[in-house]
Amino acid sequence: MPTAEPPVQSPLFADLLAILRCPSCGSKLESDRAGGFFCSACKRAYPNAQGIARFVDAQHYAASFGFQWQRYQKTQLDSDKDEVRESERNFLMKTALRPEDLKGKLVLDVGCGMGRFAEVATRWGARVVGIDLSAAAEVAARNLAGRDFVAFQADVFAMPLAPESFDVIYSIGVLHHTPDCEAAVKALDKYLKPGGLLVVWLYSGYNKWYRFSDFWRRYTHKMKPETLHRILKVAVPFFYNLQQGLKRVPLVGRPAAGIVHHLFPVNRQKDPEARMLDTFDWYSPKYQSKHTYEQVFKWYQAMGMEDMRVGEISIAVRGRKPARGN
Ligand SMILES: C[S@@+](CC[C@H](N)C(=O)[O-])C[C@H]1O[C@@H](n2cnc3c(N)ncnc32)[C@H](O)[C@@H]1O
């Protein structure tokens, strides 16, 4: 049923009908004129709620991300006042994309979260569609209201989009949080235009310090996000301050701080809010696989990608879908 929710979406919204497809049967979608869509072929409705169209009925395993991005809506969002635009710097290092790669292009941000990287891409002149399995998509739509950006709540494995629609697809810090990272990466190829760029950034399998946070995460991901957050509100300052204190002890202090960090990893950024956010992000997800360049290159080769490049922070891989006729 269409809802009366007013869409908070951008001008791009009106142009999107041509590339929207029913995730269930693949038919073209029609607007319900209330910011949602329906499929006259299989009679499914994808209503607008809180300003975005919903193509999933629940957040499923991504509920902790919904909590995270609703709680930390703007912590990582670049602003005009920033001396260093941290998300832009991150985007450059994790994608090896430059403004000229995105200007005027139709871009898909897979797992957009609260929209920090889509914000960069729109600033560089791209028209961006962001999808996210969690309620974070609502936050992205609000954060980027008025930009050339549209957010949908949708699953990477069943996107409401037509094949070969996008000039550039990127996914940063997302696909290792799905039950099958390889399948998720390979699912993206279909939506890319021939000659288009596919960029993914995944957690690195070369980083052995993850071992202990992975051990604790076996238990912490089962907690309600609110409960885990309350525990971390105490644990993060405790372990962070303990490490800072130990470092001041002559001789044994630094190795002891290292051991504490190894056993009970908490993020060490200066800003306490960013520290909480990133630590919650380590301990809350159900799925969190780690990968190597060897693996990801193999997946890209299996898709026939060419012109492969790596970014500055592992594991960042970019490739081009061959143009037609190649
Ligand atoms: C660590 S956050 C990264 C968000 C954003 N890319 C960033 O770096 O700020 C991972 C995001 O992936 C989303 N996600 C996980 N599984 C997904 C799926 N199957 N389809 C779409 N999004 C998914 C989560 O909801 C979450 O917002």
The ligand as a Gaussian input file, in Angstrom:
#p B3LYP/6-31G(d) Opt

LIG

0 1
 C       30.891000      -0.836000       8.148000
 S       29.442000      -0.225000       7.402000
 C       30.160000       0.725000       6.075000
 C       29.255000       1.830000       5.613000
 C       29.885000       2.778000       4.572000
 N       30.293000       2.115000       3.363000
 C       31.063000       3.474000       5.225000
 O       32.197000       3.053000       5.031000
 O       30.811000       4.434000       5.965000
 C       28.814000      -1.631000       6.519000
 C       27.453000      -1.369000       5.876000
 O       27.124000      -2.472000       5.019000
 C       25.733000      -2.672000       5.091000
 N       25.430000      -4.028000       4.624000
 C       25.766000      -5.206000       5.206000
 N       25.268000      -6.236000       4.480000
 C       24.636000      -5.700000       3.418000
 C       23.910000      -6.246000       2.304000
 N       23.725000      -7.563000       2.172000
 N       23.390000      -5.403000       1.398000
 C       23.544000      -4.051000       1.547000
 N       24.202000      -3.470000       2.572000
 C       24.740000      -4.287000       3.494000
 C       25.433000      -2.432000       6.560000
 O       24.079000      -2.194000       6.818000
 C       26.336000      -1.258000       6.895000
 O       25.693000      -0.007000       6.791000

